[in-house]
Amino acid sequence: MSKKEHKKKAKNITNVMYNYNKADLLDKLKSDPTFLINKAQLMIMFPWMTSNYIKHQTSPRAKFKMPIKRIGNKPFFIYNQVFAYVNNPQEIKEENTEVKKVTKVKLVT
C-alpha cells in the first residue's frame, strides 16, 4: 500500500430522513402509535397549526401545555397525544367558568 492510498474508514453515521408525505405519515402512525414526529410533520398533520402556535403551546408560560418530548433542543410529538390535546374540551371549560356580574343601570331622564 503506497502512501497515497488511504484505508477507507467504516462510517457508522445514520442520517435521519424525515418523511413529509401525509399519507405515508398516517401509515407509520397506524403501525407505530409511539412514533415521534417533528414540528414540520405536525404542521402537515394539523394544517391550521402555525409554528408560532406550536412554539407558544410548548413553552412554560402556556396555561395548557402541549405534550412534547425534547431531544436536544428540538421538540418531538406523539400524534395521539397531540390529537387528544387538540380535542380536549378542558381548555374551553376553564375559560367559560368565569362568571361576570352584570349590574343594572337605571337611566335618568
C-alpha positions in Angstrom: 0.0 0.0 0.0 1.5 3.3 -1.0 1.4 6.5 1.0 -1.3 8.0 -1.3 -3.7 5.2 -0.8 -5.6 5.5 2.5 -7.6 3.0 4.3 -11.3 3.6 3.9 -12.9 4.2 7.3 -16.1 2.5 8.2 -18.8 5.1 8.6 -21.5 4.4 11.1 -23.4 7.6 10.5 -27.1 7.1 10.0 -28.9 10.1 8.7 -32.4 10.6 9.9 -34.6 11.2 6.9 -37.9 12.8 7.8 -41.0 12.0 5.8 -43.2 14.9 4.8 -45.9 13.0 2.9 -49.2 12.9 4.8 -50.3 9.5 3.5 -47.0 7.9 4.4 -47.1 9.6 7.9 -50.5 8.2 8.6 -49.3 4.7 7.6 -46.4 5.0 10.0 -48.6 6.3 12.8 -51.0 3.4 12.4 -48.2 0.9 12.5 -46.4 2.5 15.5 -48.5 4.7 17.8 -45.4 5.9 19.7 -43.7 7.2 16.6 -42.2 10.7 17.2 -42.9 13.4 14.7 -41.2 16.8 14.4 -42.8 20.2 14.3 -42.9 20.3 10.4 -44.7 16.9 10.3 -47.1 18.1 13.0 -47.9 21.1 10.9 -48.6 18.8 8.0 -51.0 16.7 10.1 -52.7 19.7 11.5 -52.7 22.4 8.7 -54.2 25.1 11.0 -51.3 25.0 13.4 -48.6 27.6 12.8 -45.0 27.5 14.0 -45.7 30.3 16.5 -48.7 28.5 17.9 -46.7 25.3 18.5 -43.9 27.4 20.0 -46.2 29.1 22.4 -48.1 25.9 23.4 -44.9 24.1 24.2 -43.4 26.9 26.2 -43.6 27.0 30.1 -45.8 30.1 30.0 -48.7 28.3 28.3 -51.6 27.7 30.5 -52.4 24.3 29.0 -49.0 22.9 27.8 -48.9 20.7 24.7 -47.3 17.2 25.4 -43.8 17.1 24.0 -40.6 15.2 24.3 -37.4 17.3 23.8 -34.4 15.6 22.2 -31.6 18.0 22.4 -33.4 21.4 22.0 -35.9 20.2 19.4 -39.5 19.3 20.3 -40.9 15.9 19.1 -44.5 14.9 19.4 -46.6 11.8 19.7 -49.6 12.2 17.3 -52.2 10.5 19.6 -51.3 12.8 22.5 -51.5 15.9 20.4 -54.8 14.8 18.9 -56.2 14.3 22.4 -54.8 17.7 23.4 -56.4 19.5 20.5 -59.8 17.8 21.0 -59.7 18.3 24.8 -62.7 20.4 26.0 -61.0 21.2 29.3 -59.4 24.3 27.9 -62.8 25.6 26.8 -64.5 24.7 30.2 -61.8 26.6 32.1 -62.3 29.8 30.0 -66.1 29.7 30.5 -66.1 29.2 34.2 -65.5 32.9 34.9 -68.9 34.5 35.8 -69.2 38.1 35.1 -71.7 40.1 37.2 -73.8 42.5 35.2 -75.2 45.4 37.2 -78.4 47.0 36.1 -78.1 50.7 35.3 -81.1 53.0 35.6 -81.4 55.7 33.0 -82.4 59.0 34.5 -84.3 61.2 32.1 
